[in-house]
Amino acid sequence: MRKIPAPKKIPKKLTAHNDTRIDNYYWLRDDSRKDKEVISYLKEENKHTELWFKANKVNTDNIFKYYKNAIPSFEEGIKIKIDEFEYYSTSSLSQEYRKYYRVQNKSKKLLLDVNKLAKNRKYYDISTIYPSRNHRYIAYGEDINGRKEFSIVIKDIKKNQNYEKNKCSSTGNIVWNKNSDGYYYLKKDPITLITNSLFFHKLGTSVKKDKLIFKEEDKEFNLNISLSRTKKFLFLQASKTESNETWFLNLEKDDFKLICFLRRKKSHLYYIDDTPDKFFVLSNIKNKENFALYETNSTKTAESNWKLFVAHKKNELIEDFLCFKDFIILEIRKQGLPYLVQVDMNNKKEYIKFKDEAYTVNLTGNNNYDARSFSFVYSSLKSPPVIYSQNLYTKKRKRIWKQNLIDHNESKYEIKRETILARDKTKIPISLIYKKGINLKNAPLLQYGYGSYGLIVEPSFKLSFMPLIDEGFIFAIAHIRGGQDLGRFWYDQGRMMNKMNSFFDFIDCTKKLLNKGIGNKNKTFAMGGSAGGLLMGAIINLEPELYKGIVSAVPFVDVLTTMSDESIPLTTFEYKEWGNPIKKKEYFYIKKYSPYDNITYSRYPSVLVTSSLFDSQVQYYEPAKYVPKLREHSTSLNPILLKMNMIGGHAGKSGRLASLKETAEELSFLRTLAIRDS
């Protein structure tokens, strides 16, 4: 029998606030990612996982074949009209990457074949394509190792060749200037990877001559850029969890002059967009936590000039808005579900309703301010995405695109929305899907969760989980606090000094479902990634015997050590999410739940942990340390496995099929556990 990997121990003392922690595996951190001993250990873990899969007859081929059989051999994306051109992409089952095209007067031109760009590379990814204003060029971000440090590539469409490449460690998104002879881009700090600089690059000139437009000095803020609705302005947003600040730059001038819309202040979040004569502002000012929408003259942006357009509601979160000539479309969330609301300029509202108990809907592809219709994508747990266009004036709706899946029959599945009472009497919604006719009490239950950053795990169609659902699994999404499912307060109640709510909610959802006869208590599983991996680590420390198996993908498990080290990428930007350990009270609260610090001798379930060596968001050494510590403290005989991609980033390997293979491995692990002891 192969020896289970056991890396050496080198005790390191970590002391703060007169509290000392001993980390035996701190030495596994190697920022160069070249240390031979570290690499050797990671490869040993991979070999151990591979042999365990083989010894336990884990058949990943079945699930991977399910995906391949469900996906059409060729699929064409929706066409996005920009001026007289239409841009779209295609995917093929025989190729890993997409191809990008442009149509003009029914004449189709291949712009980019990502398969050719990725050839002979272990990892390759692009951001998206950005056509220039004159449609002569496209720009795209290029990432070759998974760290999300993009070079900017400019391609001359007419000559069908690259014009230049800017190796600039950018975010991958750009805004073209009006003359199409230059672009604005954001640059990351090489150590922390926080986006802190806005530059302008003139085509055909040296990168060394790029003009610095703005530099953010506060390490808690991160920058983002976008193009305004009328395409007149570049918007620059500096933001952190609780506050932000927006600047705008007139692209019709060449003076590079940024104007601050409204200065940042504590606990104020606002988002702006424009029409030809005014700005609209979505803001939580004056304790309007779920946001209200205001309008103001384009030259008078001070708060005193704002006029209320859509009032704040306690039971409705305004998530976003989109301006048209005579209407505004709101994306809102009510009782945990999304809605679209059409508002005319007299503030008359019309709610656009949908059929399923659990679904998701959002605006997409609305490039033209003067358009007479808007488009949105709709999906539910049993319904693949469909894009509709709806006339703003007649309200007539037509389907313009649909994701086609082979032999998928929506009528075979049941979707439900359950609500449970958590231990503090808070009502937590759960979205469920299962195959009709199964014995609910005897069926394996797989519960998924995230619960951080205000992000929502939407009850949208998830092909990834369909193989298990078709085999009789119940799939449940727990809409726990820390997301923004029920409004801004839902997020606030699951972050910082309220973070324990996220973990308790998830556990309570599992227990209450089982008590309702939904799921087999001996075949109960959980899964989450990134901050959802933190969730997985916390719940098995709190309830080690509740779950039979766990998949913890790219898990953020060493929270206290990471948040105590400003040199680790993205740390300072997240103080208002997790807390700042420099503050004693916040240090000890994080220590209460940080998975790595709370491992005890317990009967832990079977656990598969996945990660990537070049992950920029959760550094590889967190899961690399977590697995041996969890393994040595587990008093059960259940496997604790680590699968480390030696190339790739936070989302795993690049390429469509490679990504599906990884998902097939994760779900095959759970499937094997479900049937092994049956």
TAJOKA-V572542 format. One record per backbone hydrogen bond with DSSP energy under -0.5 kcal/mol. NH is the residue of the N-H (numbers start at 0). CO is the residue of the C=O. E is the energy in kcal/mol with one decimal. If there is no record, write none. Layout:
NH/CO/E ; NH/CO/E
This chain:
9/23/-2.4 ; 11/22/-1.0 ; 13/20/-2.8 ; 14/12/-0.5 ; 15/18/-2.3 ; 18/15/-1.9 ; 20/13/-2.7 ; 22/11/-2.6 ; 22/20/-0.6 ; 23/21/-0.6 ; 25/22/-0.8 ; 27/24/-2.0 ; 28/25/-2.0 ; 29/27/-0.6 ; 32/29/-1.3 ; 38/34/-2.7 ; 39/35/-2.3 ; 40/36/-2.0 ; 41/37/-2.4 ; 42/38/-2.3 ; 43/39/-1.9 ; 44/40/-2.2 ; 45/41/-2.2 ; 46/42/-2.3 ; 47/43/-2.3 ; 48/44/-2.5 ; 49/45/-2.5 ; 50/46/-2.5 ; 51/47/-2.2 ; 52/48/-2.6 ; 53/49/-2.0 ; 54/50/-3.0 ; 55/51/-2.1 ; 56/53/-1.3 ; 57/52/-2.9 ; 58/56/-0.8 ; 59/57/-1.1 ; 62/58/-0.5 ; 63/59/-2.1 ; 64/60/-3.0 ; 65/61/-1.8 ; 66/62/-2.0 ; 67/63/-2.3 ; 68/64/-2.7 ; 69/65/-1.5 ; 70/66/-1.9 ; 71/403/-0.7 ; 74/90/-2.6 ; 76/88/-3.3 ; 79/86/-3.2 ; 80/78/-0.6 ; 81/84/-2.7 ; 84/81/-2.0 ; 85/102/-2.0 ; 86/79/-2.7 ; 87/100/-1.8 ; 89/98/-2.4 ; 90/74/-2.5 ; 92/72/-2.1 ; 94/91/-1.5 ; 98/89/-2.0 ; 99/111/-3.0 ; 100/87/-3.1 ; 101/108/-2.1 ; 102/85/-2.8 ; 103/106/-2.2 ; 106/103/-1.9 ; 107/105/-0.6 ; 108/101/-2.6 ; 110/99/-3.0 ; 110/108/-0.5 ; 111/99/-1.7 ; 113/97/-1.8 ; 113/111/-0.7 ; 115/112/-0.8 ; 116/112/-1.4 ; 117/113/-2.1 ; 118/114/-0.6 ; 118/115/-0.6 ; 120/117/-2.1 ; 124/142/-1.9 ; 126/140/-1.5 ; 129/138/-2.9 ; 130/128/-0.5 ; 131/136/-2.5 ; 134/131/-1.4 ; 137/154/-1.8 ; 138/129/-1.8 ; 139/152/-1.8 ; 140/127/-0.6 ; 141/150/-2.5 ; 142/124/-3.0 ; 149/147/-0.8 ; 149/169/-2.4 ; 150/141/-2.4 ; 151/165/-2.6 ; 152/139/-2.9 ; 152/150/-0.6 ; 153/163/-2.8 ; 154/137/-2.8 ; 155/160/-2.8 ; 156/135/-2.5 ; 156/154/-0.7 ; 157/135/-0.6 ; 159/155/-1.2 ; 160/155/-1.4 ; 162/153/-3.3 ; 163/153/-1.5 ; 165/151/-3.4 ; 166/164/-0.7 ; 167/165/-1.7 ; 169/149/-3.1 ; 170/185/-1.0 ; 174/183/-1.8 ; 176/181/-2.5 ; 177/250/-0.7 ; 179/176/-1.2 ; 182/200/-2.1 ; 183/174/-3.1 ; 184/198/-2.3 ; 185/172/-0.6 ; 186/196/-2.6 ; 187/168/-2.6 ; 188/193/-2.5 ; 192/188/-2.0 ; 195/186/-1.6 ; 195/193/-0.7 ; 196/186/-1.4 ; 197/213/-2.6 ; 198/184/-2.9 ; 199/210/-2.1 ; 200/182/-3.0 ; 202/180/-2.4 ; 202/200/-0.5 ; 204/201/-1.7 ; 208/205/-1.9 ; 209/206/-1.9 ; 210/199/-2.3 ; 211/209/-0.5 ; 212/197/-3.3 ; 212/210/-0.6 ; 213/197/-1.5 ; 215/195/-3.1 ; 216/214/-0.6 ; 218/216/-0.6 ; 220/217/-1.8 ; 221/238/-2.3 ; 222/194/-1.9 ; 223/236/-1.7 ; 225/234/-1.9 ; 227/232/-2.7 ; 230/227/-1.1 ; 233/248/-2.4 ; 234/225/-2.9 ; 234/232/-0.5 ; 235/246/-2.9 ; 236/223/-3.2 ; 236/234/-0.5 ; 237/235/-0.5 ; 237/244/-2.8 ; 238/221/-2.5 ; 238/236/-0.5 ; 239/242/-2.6 ; 243/267/-1.6 ; 244/237/-2.1 ; 245/261/-0.6 ; 246/235/-3.0 ; 247/258/-2.7 ; 248/233/-2.2 ; 249/256/-0.6 ; 250/231/-2.7 ; 250/248/-0.7 ; 251/231/-0.5 ; 252/249/-1.4 ; 257/255/-0.6 ; 258/247/-2.5 ; 260/245/-3.0 ; 261/245/-0.7 ; 267/264/-1.7 ; 268/266/-0.5 ; 270/281/-2.2 ; 272/279/-1.8 ; 274/277/-2.7 ; 278/295/-2.8 ; 279/272/-3.0 ; 280/293/-2.8 ; 281/270/-3.2 ; 282/280/-0.6 ; 282/291/-2.7 ; 283/268/-1.8 ; 287/283/-0.7 ; 287/284/-0.7 ; 288/286/-1.8 ; 290/287/-2.2 ; 291/282/-2.4 ; 292/309/-2.5 ; 293/280/-3.0 ; 294/306/-2.4 ; 295/278/-2.4 ; 297/276/-1.0 ; 299/296/-1.4 ; 304/301/-2.2 ; 305/302/-1.6 ; 306/294/-2.8 ; 308/292/-3.2 ; 309/292/-2.2 ; 312/315/-0.6 ; 315/312/-0.8 ; 316/332/-2.4 ; 317/289/-2.3 ; 317/315/-0.6 ; 318/316/-0.8 ; 318/330/-2.7 ; 319/330/-1.5 ; 321/328/-1.9 ; 323/326/-2.9 ; 324/368/-1.2 ; 327/342/-2.7 ; 328/321/-2.5 ; 329/327/-0.6 ; 329/340/-3.1 ; 330/319/-2.6 ; 331/329/-0.6 ; 331/338/-2.5 ; 332/316/-2.0 ; 333/336/-2.9 ; 334/314/-0.6 ; 336/333/-2.1 ; 338/331/-2.4 ; 339/351/-0.9 ; 340/329/-2.2 ; 341/349/-2.7 ; 342/327/-3.0 ; 342/340/-0.6 ; 343/347/-2.0 ; 344/325/-0.9 ; 346/343/-2.1 ; 348/346/-0.5 ; 349/341/-1.7 ; 351/339/-3.0 ; 352/350/-0.7 ; 359/378/-3.1 ; 361/376/-1.8 ; 363/374/-1.9 ; 366/364/-1.4 ; 368/366/-0.6 ; 370/367/-1.4 ; 373/389/-2.3 ; 375/387/-2.1 ; 376/361/-2.9 ; 377/385/-3.1 ; 378/359/-2.2 ; 379/382/-1.7 ; 380/357/-0.8 ; 383/381/-0.5 ; 385/377/-2.4 ; 386/400/-2.8 ; 387/375/-2.8 ; 387/385/-0.5 ; 388/397/-2.9 ; 389/373/-3.2 ; 390/395/-2.9 ; 391/371/-2.8 ; 392/371/-0.6 ; 394/390/-1.3 ; 397/388/-2.6 ; 399/386/-2.8 ; 400/386/-1.5 ; 402/384/-2.7 ; 403/401/-0.7 ; 404/402/-0.5 ; 405/69/-2.8 ; 407/404/-1.0 ; 408/406/-0.6 ; 409/407/-0.6 ; 411/408/-1.8 ; 412/409/-1.8 ; 413/433/-3.1 ; 415/431/-1.9 ; 417/415/-0.5 ; 417/429/-2.5 ; 419/427/-2.4 ; 421/419/-0.6 ; 421/425/-3.1 ; 424/421/-2.4 ; 427/419/-2.9 ; 427/425/-0.5 ; 428/426/-0.5 ; 429/417/-2.9 ; 430/476/-2.2 ; 431/415/-2.7 ; 432/474/-2.0 ; 433/413/-2.0 ; 435/411/-2.8 ; 437/434/-1.4 ; 439/437/-1.0 ; 441/438/-0.9 ; 442/438/-1.1 ; 444/522/-2.3 ; 445/473/-3.0 ; 446/444/-0.6 ; 446/524/-2.5 ; 447/475/-3.2 ; 448/526/-1.5 ; 453/481/-2.3 ; 454/451/-2.2 ; 457/455/-1.2 ; 459/457/-1.9 ; 461/380/-0.5 ; 462/460/-0.5 ; 464/461/-1.2 ; 465/461/-0.6 ; 465/462/-1.2 ; 466/462/-0.6 ; 468/464/-2.1 ; 469/465/-2.9 ; 470/466/-0.9 ; 471/468/-1.5 ; 472/467/-2.5 ; 473/443/-3.0 ; 474/432/-2.5 ; 474/472/-0.5 ; 475/445/-2.7 ; 475/473/-0.5 ; 476/430/-2.8 ; 477/447/-2.4 ; 477/475/-0.6 ; 478/428/-2.2 ; 478/476/-0.7 ; 479/477/-1.8 ; 481/482/-0.9 ; 481/489/-1.8 ; 482/479/-1.4 ; 483/453/-0.6 ; 486/483/-1.6 ; 489/486/-0.8 ; 490/486/-1.0 ; 491/487/-2.5 ; 492/488/-2.2 ; 493/490/-2.1 ; 494/491/-1.0 ; 495/576/-2.8 ; 497/494/-2.7 ; 498/495/-1.4 ; 500/497/-1.9 ; 501/498/-1.4 ; 502/498/-0.9 ; 503/499/-2.5 ; 504/500/-2.9 ; 505/501/-1.8 ; 506/502/-2.2 ; 507/503/-2.9 ; 508/504/-2.5 ; 509/505/-1.9 ; 510/506/-2.5 ; 511/507/-2.7 ; 512/508/-2.2 ; 513/509/-2.2 ; 514/510/-2.2 ; 515/511/-1.5 ; 516/513/-1.4 ; 517/512/-2.8 ; 518/439/-2.3 ; 518/516/-0.8 ; 519/442/-2.1 ; 520/518/-0.6 ; 522/519/-2.1 ; 524/444/-3.4 ; 525/548/-1.7 ; 526/446/-1.9 ; 527/550/-1.8 ; 529/552/-3.0 ; 531/528/-2.7 ; 532/529/-0.7 ; 533/529/-1.5 ; 534/530/-1.8 ; 535/531/-1.7 ; 536/532/-2.4 ; 537/533/-2.6 ; 538/534/-2.5 ; 539/535/-1.8 ; 540/536/-1.0 ; 541/537/-2.1 ; 542/538/-3.0 ; 545/542/-1.5 ; 546/542/-0.6 ; 547/523/-3.5 ; 548/523/-0.9 ; 549/605/-2.3 ; 550/525/-1.9 ; 551/549/-0.5 ; 551/607/-2.9 ; 552/527/-2.4 ; 552/550/-0.6 ; 553/609/-1.9 ; 554/609/-0.5 ; 555/529/-2.0 ; 556/554/-1.4 ; 561/557/-2.2 ; 562/558/-2.8 ; 563/559/-0.8 ; 564/561/-1.8 ; 565/563/-0.6 ; 567/564/-1.5 ; 569/191/-2.1 ; 570/567/-1.8 ; 573/569/-0.5 ; 573/570/-1.9 ; 574/571/-1.3 ; 576/573/-1.4 ; 577/573/-2.1 ; 578/573/-0.6 ; 578/574/-1.6 ; 580/578/-0.6 ; 582/579/-2.3 ; 583/581/-0.6 ; 586/582/-2.7 ; 587/583/-2.3 ; 588/584/-1.4 ; 589/585/-2.5 ; 590/586/-2.2 ; 591/587/-0.9 ; 591/588/-0.6 ; 592/588/-0.7 ; 592/589/-1.2 ; 593/589/-2.7 ; 595/556/-2.6 ; 596/593/-0.9 ; 597/593/-0.9 ; 597/594/-0.9 ; 598/595/-0.6 ; 601/599/-0.8 ; 601/632/-1.5 ; 603/601/-1.7 ; 605/547/-1.9 ; 606/638/-2.5 ; 607/549/-2.5 ; 608/606/-0.5 ; 608/640/-2.9 ; 609/551/-1.9 ; 610/642/-2.1 ; 612/644/-3.0 ; 613/647/-1.2 ; 614/611/-1.7 ; 615/145/-0.6 ; 621/618/-2.0 ; 622/618/-0.6 ; 623/619/-1.9 ; 624/620/-1.9 ; 625/621/-2.3 ; 626/622/-2.1 ; 627/623/-0.7 ; 628/624/-1.5 ; 629/625/-2.7 ; 630/626/-2.6 ; 631/627/-2.1 ; 632/628/-1.1 ; 633/629/-1.0 ; 634/601/-3.3 ; 635/601/-0.6 ; 640/606/-3.1 ; 640/638/-0.5 ; 642/608/-3.0 ; 643/641/-0.5 ; 644/610/-3.0 ; 644/642/-0.6 ; 647/144/-1.0 ; 648/651/-1.5 ; 649/145/-0.6 ; 651/648/-1.9 ; 655/95/-2.6 ; 658/654/-1.9 ; 659/655/-1.8 ; 660/656/-2.2 ; 661/657/-1.6 ; 662/658/-2.0 ; 663/659/-2.6 ; 664/660/-1.8 ; 665/661/-2.0 ; 666/662/-2.5 ; 667/663/-2.1 ; 668/664/-1.7 ; 669/665/-1.4 ; 670/666/-2.7 ; 671/667/-2.4 ; 672/668/-1.7 ; 673/669/-2.1 ; 674/670/-1.7 ; 675/671/-2.0 ; 676/672/-0.8 ; 677/674/-1.0
